[in-house]
Amino acid sequence: MADFLIECDAMGRVVLARGQIRQRNGCVYGLSGVGPGALDGLVAAHERDGHHLSRRWIGQYSAAIAERDHVILVQSSLGLGRAYWHRGPSRIVVGSNLLEVAQRTGSTALDPAYFARALALRPVMDKTPFAQVRQLHGGTTAIFSGGDMATVRPWRPESRVMPGDPTECLEEHLADAIDHLFPADSLMVCEISGGTDSSLVSAIACGAGRQVIGVSHVSARGMNGRDREFARLVAERLDVPLREFDADRSGLCTSLPDFPDQPGNGRYRHTVLAVVDLVRETRASRVATGVGGDVVFDYKGLVPAFLADGLVALRFRHAWRRAAMYAVERKRHRGAAHYLRYVGVPVAQAYFSRRNLAEPLDTIFPDWLARDLVAEARRRVPPLALSVGRPSSRYLWEAIFDQAAGENFVHPMPSGTEVVHPLLHRPLVEFMLGLSPEERRGVSGDRSLQRTILARVGLPEIAARTDKGSSQPLRELHLAEAGSFLDSMKDGELRSRGWVEEGPWRRAIEQTSVGACPHAAFFGAAVEAELWLRSFETSWSNA
């Protein structure tokens, strides 16, 4: 994984540049991630479009350009790409590695607001764990000049009607994503979970002639459903080798072997590092994920925001018909009127209020989260897709930006290896989210377009799969089995910093220790924060 770091003085003069850097025509360029033509492509895009370069230079990257008296920090248009900055009285530091930028600040102060939002499972927006470092999000570009800073978003999603046969167009966009993000002669490590998204990425890559090695995270105790069975079927059908990493063998990671840039993947850090070892062993240039598929293909577990489309357009008969169809899809657990009242109307109200539609309609926080942190977590997330007309498409676009931001932690890959997400390739996302819900989801509401492609590429069993594996039961079991670690959390870093309420926090830990974890997702975020803070105290603040 290539990174860059550029530091300039108050006059805009470059005093430090390292990593993937190029100098051209008086400018210093830095690049991390995947962009067409790499550094040469970045130079050409900047010369053509200036600080609006991310509008047409499509990829998954972050970049910086130090040009005469100002510095430009760029993130790809969907918000994929790690882009961090620190602005002090006499210097500006920009880079793609959070820890390197934080080191240049000389400060070890943490930002409670970041942890408030992370613990509450809310988007952290421009915050990082470090009080003196901020990050780009949502595809923004920052321009630093003298003591001033301005931000722009060169590209915004728009409502578009997509011509042509949807199935054929989707096949073309999937092939384009592989061609755009993976060199023709590249060796890829692909996640193969046995689900629809990773299976589709692997099948399209194999069909495009890429050399693929599959990796699968399994449970010897069978705690992740039928994923292992289907992952092996996919590997056999595609004729690719499959490496399995058994989470049961290693259990919960209660002490981090390294210091990651942000909380987020600490509980199973050893399996992450095992994939890194595989990448080193095989010298793979790309690691591909299936991230984004649930949103792009409109998984039926998402909020049915399309119930608000007819209401917003004042097409009430259409709204009723669509709600009635949704009630059938849900096996008539509730009637059409119920879904319109409790989903369609609230989404329409949020739409007219210009709120971020991906925010939960009802916000619930665990009782152990400190009250001042809850107050911070209640701050609304600014909408990023107001230019999109239909509530259903706007909701999915907002979810895409949220998901992209969640992928911007550092995967500790060797230099030259990038982690990419083909299903978040912008032209593919634009196409899918430009379709009507019926075209995208089908009448049955369960990824019909995606399933058609899976059958076409020779994976009919995956196309027909309706269950969805989950690692949550295994995570809860591993927590219950880590009794001494849970006990240590009662007076751990979160408690010592006053970020949890003592009584409710102790009760939550005791319940978790007997396999009855309350607010499991929130508690998982707390474990991640605790692990990171302990590593911070031993590996960073005392360094």
N, C-alpha and C positions, 0 to 999 in steps of 0.2 A: 504494500500500500504506500503510494507516494504522497508526501505531504509538502507543504511550503510554509515559510515564515518570512515576513518582510517587516522591518522596523524602520520608521522614518523619524527624523527630528522635526522640530516645530516649523521649519522652513520647507518641509516636504522632501528633504534630501534623504536618500536611502543610506542607512548606516549599517544595516545587516540584511542579508538575503541568503536563505539556504533552503535546501530541499529541491523540488522540481522547479527550477528557475530558468528563465531565459531573458537576455537583454536584447532589445531591438529598437532602433530609432529613438534612443534616449529614454525608453521605457523599460521597467523591470516587470516581468510577468511571472506569476506563480500559479500552479495548477495542481489540483488533487481530484481524483475521480476519472470518469470516462466522458470525454468530449470528442467530437469528430476531429480527426487530425491532431489530437493532443495539443502540445504547445504551439505548433504551427497553425493549427485551426483556431486557437485562442487569439493569436496575434492577428490573423486575418479577420476574425469576427470583430475584434476591437477596432481595427482600422476601418471596417465597414460601418459598424453601428455604434461605436463609442460605448458609453455606459449602459446602453440599451441592448447590449450584445446577447443577453439571455433570451430575448424575444425570438431570435431565429437560430441561435446556436443551441441545438437540442441535445441534451445528454443528461448525465447524472454526475454533477461536479460542483466544485467551488473554485474560485479563481480570484486573483488580485492583480491589479495593475498600478504600479507607482509611476505617475506621469507628471514630470515637471513639478508643479507645486501642489498636487493633490494625489490622493490614493483612492482607488475604486476597489470595493470588495463585492464579489458577485456570487450568487447562488443560482443553480439551475432553476428553471421556471416553476417546477412543481415543489420546490423546497428540498430537494434531495441534494445534499452536499454540505459538508461541515465548514462553516465560515464563522470565525470568531474574531473579536476585536477588543482592544483596550485603548482608551484615549486618555492620556495623562496631560499635564500642563506643558510638557516639553517633548512629547513623542506620541506616535500612533503605532500600534503593533497589530498586525493582521496575520491570520494563519488558519490552517485547516486542522491543526492538532491542538485541542483545548489545553492539554497539560503544558505544551510548549509556550503557548500564549500566556497562560497563567504564571508560569515561571518567570517570564520577562517582566511581570508587574511587580515582583518582589513582595507580594502580599499573600498571606495565608487566610485572609478573612473569607468566610463562607456567606452565602446569601440565604437567609431564612425564607424569603419569598419563593425561591426556587424549590426548596424542600416542601414548603406548604403545598405548592401545586403538584409536585411529584407524589407526595403522600396521599393527596386527594384524587389522584388519577386525572388531573386536569392538564391541558397543554401548558408547557412552561414558557411558551412564546420566546421572547428574546433573552430570557434568563439562563444562567448556567450555575453550577454549584458555587462558583467563585464570584465574590461580590464585585471584583474589579474587571470582570470579563463578561461581555455580552455576545450574543450570536444572532445571525440572520435567520429568518424563518419565513415561510410562505412565499419563497421565490423573490425576495427583496434584493435590491442592490443598494449599497451604502457608498456615498461619496464624501470623503474627508478632505477639507480644504482649510488650511490655517487652523483656527479654533472652531470651525463650523462643521456640522455634519448634516447631510440630507439623505433621505431614503426615497427610493422609487420602486415601483413594481413594473418592469418593462412589459410584462405579459400578464393578461388576465383571461380566465376562461370565459367563453361566450356561448350563448345558445346557438347551435348550428344544426341544420338538417343534413343528415348524412345520406347521400344518394347511393344507389346500387343495392345489390343483394347483400343483406347483413352477414350471412354466413361466409360468402366469398370475401367480402371486405375484411371481416375479422381474421380470416386466414392470412390475408395479405399483410395486415398490421402486425400479427404475431411474427410472421417471417421477417418483417422489417425490423422489429424489436431485436431479434436475434442478430440480424446482419449489422445493425447499428451499434450494438453493445458488445459483441463478441467477435474478435478477429477470426478470419476464416480458418487459420491454422491453430486456433487456440485450444487448449485443454481446459475443460470446464469441470468444476465440482458442483453438482446440482443437488440441492435438497430434494429428496424423494420421500415424502411422508406417507404416500398412498392416498392423499387427498386429491381433489380435482385440480387445484392450482399448481402445485409442484409437479404433478404428473403431466399437465399440459405443457409447462415450460420445458421439461425434460424431453417430451415427445417431439416438440417443435424443433428443439436444438438438435436432436438426433436426425430428424428429417432434413435439417439444413446441412448435415454432414459434419457437425461438430463432434469432437471426441469428448465423451461424457463419463464421469465417475459419479455414482450416486452416493449420498450419505443419508442415513436414516437414524433418528433418535428413537430408541425402542425401550420397552419395559419388559424385563423377563417375567414379571408377575402379571403381564397382560393388562396393565392399568391404563393403557391409552387406546382402548377399543380394538378395532380390527386394522389399525394402521399398519402393523408389521406385516400382516397377511397381504394387504394390498400393495405395500411398498415392494415386497418381493415379487409380486405379480408384475408390477410395472417394470422393474429391472429386468426380469426374465423376458418380457415381451419386447422391450427395447434392446435387449442383448447388451446391457451395460453392467459393469461390476458394481456391487453395492457394499459399502462399509456400514456396519451397524455399530452404534454407540449405545451401550446399555446404561441408562440412567440409574437403574436399580443397583448396579454393581458399585457405583461410586457414591450414591446417595446425595444428600444435600451438602453443598460446599459451605462450611461454617467459618472458613478463614481463607481470604482471597490470596491466591499464589502470586498475584501481581496487582498493580493499582490501575484499574480502568478509569477512563476519563470521566464517566458519569455513572450513577447507579442505574442498573437495568438488567444486567445479565450475570449477576454475581452468584446466584444460588446454584447455577450449573456451569460455573466458569470452567471447570475441568473438561466438560464436553466441548465447550467453545475452543479451548486450547488443543483438544484432541483433533478437531477439524483443522486447526492451524498446522499441526504436525503433519496431517495428511496432505495439506497444500504444499508444505515444504518438501515432503517426500516425492510428490508427483510433479512439482514445479508448475502447478496449474496457474493460469493467468487470470482466471475469473472464478468467483463463487457466485452461483445464481440461486435466487430464492423465489418462492411463489408469493411473496408479500404483495398485497394490493388486490389479490383476486376476489376476496369477499366483497369488496366495494365495487370494483370494476364490473364484475359479473352480477352484482346485485343479489347477494346471498339473502335467503328468505329470513334470516335471523336479524337483519337490519331493521331499523325503524321504517315502516311503510309510508315514507313521506309523500309518495305519489297520491295518497288519499287526499292531500290538500290541493292537488293540481286543479281539479275541477272547481273547488271552492274559490280559489284565487281568481280563476278565469270566469267566475259567475256562471259556470255551466253545471248547474246543480243536478240535473238528471244524469249527466256523465259522472259526476262525483258519486251519486248513489249507486249507479251500475258498477263502478269500480269497487266501491266498498262492499257491495253484494258479492262480487267475484272474490274479493279478499276473504270474506267470511266463509265462502266455500273452500278456498285454499286452506283456511285454518280449521277445516272440518266442523264449521258452525259452532265453535265453542262460544262465540258471541255473534250477535247480529250486526247487520250493516250500520244501523244507527249507533251502536256502541262504538264501533271503530271510527266513525266520522266524529263523534262527540269527543272521544278521549285521545284520538291521534290526529285526525284530519284538521279539526278546528284549532287545537294548540299549535300545530305546525304552521297553519295559515296565519295565526296571530304572530308567531315568531317571525314569519316571512315579512309581514307588513311592518313589524317593529324593527326590521333590518338587523336582526340578531343572527349570530352564527347558528345555523340549523343543525350542526353536528353536536351542539351542546345538549346534554340530557334535558328532557322535558321536566323531569322531577329530579332535583339534585339532593342526594342523601350522602351524608358524611358519617364515618364511624364515630362513636361517642368518645373514643380515646384520643382523637386528634385535638390538640390544644386549640382553644377558642380563637386566639389571635391568628393561628394558621388557617382556621376555617374561614375567617373574615377575608384573608388574602385569596383563598381558593374560590371564594364566591365571585370574585371579579370576573366579568364576562370576557369571553374571547372575541376579539374583533372579527367580523366576518371577512372572508377573503374572496367570496364568489358572488358579490352583489350584482355583477354584470350578467349573471345567468338568470333566465326568466322563470322557468318552472321550478317550484319548490323541490320536486323530486330530484332534478339534476343539481340544483344548488346544494341540497343536502349531501349528495354523493361527492360533489367537488370539495365541500368543506371537510368531509371525512377523508378524502384523498390527501389534502394538505396536512391534516392531523396525523395521518399514518406516515406520510413521508417524514415529518418532523421526528416521529418516534424511531425512525431508522438511522438517525444521524449520530449515534454513538459509535465509537471507534471499534471496529472489528480488528483485533491485533494481527492482521495478516502481514506476511512478509512483503518487502518492497517489491513492487511490480505485480502484485495481486490485488484486484479490486473486487469488492462485493457489490453486485448489481441486482436490480429488481426489474426484470423484463416486463412484468405486468404493470409497472408504473412508467413505461415509456410513453411520453406525452402524446404522440399521435394516436397510439392505441387507446389511451384514456379519453382523449377528445372524441374519438369515434364511438366508443361504447357509451359514454355519457351523453352523446348527442342522439342516441336512439330513444324511442319511447319505452316506457316500462314494459309494455307488452312485448316489444321486439327483444328487449334485453333479458327479461325474466321469463317470458312466456306466460301463457294463461295460468299454468300451474304454479308460477312464481318461484321456480327453483332452477335458475341458471340454464335455461333451455338452450340458449345459443352456445354457451360453453360446452354443454353436454353433446351437442351436435358435432362440434369440432373434435371432442375426445373420441367419439365413435369413428369419425373419419380417419383419425390417425392411428387406429388399431387398438384402442383401449375401451372397448364397449363395457367391460366390467366396471371401470372407473366412471364411465358416463352414466351407468345405472346406479351407482352408489348413492344412497340417500342419507346414511348415517355420517356423523362427523366426529372424528377422534378428538379427544381433549386430554391435555396433560394436567389439568387442574386436580383431578382426584389423586394422581401420583404426587404432585407437589404437596398437597395437604397431608398425605401419608408420610412423606419424607420429613415434613415439619414435625409431625407427631412423634417420629422416631428420633428426633434430635433434641431430646429432653434437656441435656445440660446446656446446649446452645440457647434454647428458649428461656431457661432459668436466668442465664446471663443477660438476656435482653431486658429483664425486669428493671435493672438499674444500669442499662447500657447507655450508648451514646445518645439515643433519642430522648431518653428520660433525663440524662444529665443536662441536656440543652433546653429542657422545658418544652419540647415539641409534642409531648403526649401528656394526657391527664393520668396521674398515677393509678388511681383506683380502677377505672375502666381499662387501662392498659394491662394491669396485672390480671384482671379477669379474662381479657381476650387471650393472653398468653396461656393461662391455665386451661381455657376451653380448647385452644389449639393443641395443647399437649395431649388431650384425650381424643383427638380427631374430630372435634366439633368447632372448627375454625369459623368465627363470625366474620362477616365481611371479608371473605377469603382473598379477593383481589386487592383490597386495601391493605390487608395484613401482609400479603406478598410484597407490595410496594414498600412497606415498613421494613421488612427483612432486607430488601435490596439496599435501602438507605442505611440501615444499621451496619451491614457488611462494608459498604463504601466508606462510611464515617470511621469505622475501626481501621480500615486500611489507610485512610487519610491521616489519622493520628500517628500511625507507626511509620508510614512510608513517605509522608509529605510534610506535615507541619513541623516535624522534628528534624527534617533533612537540612 
